[in-house]
Amino acid sequence: MTTTFREAFMAALAATKIPVRRIASDSGVSYEQLKKFSQGKTESTNADDAIRIARAFGVSMEQFLRGELDPSRQSAIAVVGHVGAGARVPLNDSYSKGDGHYHVACPPQLTPKGLACVEICGSSMEPAYLDGDLLFYSRPAMGVPSEAVGARCIVEDADGMAWVKFVRRRDGQPEGLFDLVSFHADHPPMYDCALHWAAPILMHQQKAFAERIEPPVD
């Protein structure tokens, strides 16, 4: 089945989460023209504009029509919910694959595949992490892997609350229980917590430096 240019364009927007306005800027094709095209109000574009649009996604026209996108452009990471740093916050990461509250650009130090992101709510991890900052992690299916013990992690406790804490095990502590330690002196450790899962933090990004990516125009 032959893929039309519009089908390839819509698939590229969905895969990359790059805003139509940014593609317009990068390609030199007018935003209004691309907006109408994405909404199906116009069904075609001229060959020169099509080549410029494909290049804005970092590939040739042939690659674009085959759905072969530049991996560096497929860098939108879903912010799947909030995580408590002193506040009791349920982690809502039950979105469909690739979906979330909003999206941010993947930091260049990380690989987008399998990556998730949460926004901090609270102050118990100050001064390391501030309210509104972002934390990137790769969530295990379930359980607490060995690399999570003795590390700063995103965790979900037995009550379904999500936290950013230092995960600690004490000598003689019952199997399956952990201490969740804060950095701020006003927030004492949470002792003997059962956890659904824990994921080491791969990267911290201050909110001022997060590049928020708006969804494509429907």
ABEGO torsion letter per residue (X at the ends): XBBBAAAAAAAAAAAAGBBAAAAAAAAGBBAAAAAAAAAGABABBBAAAAAAAAAAAGBBAAAAAAGBBBAAABABBBBAEBBBBGBBBBBBAABBBGBEABBBBBBAABBABGBBBBBBBEAAAOAABBBGBBBBBBBBABEBBAAABGBBBBBBBAAGBBBBBBBBBBBGBBBGBBBBBBABAABBBBBGBBBABBBBBABBBBAAABBBBBBBBX
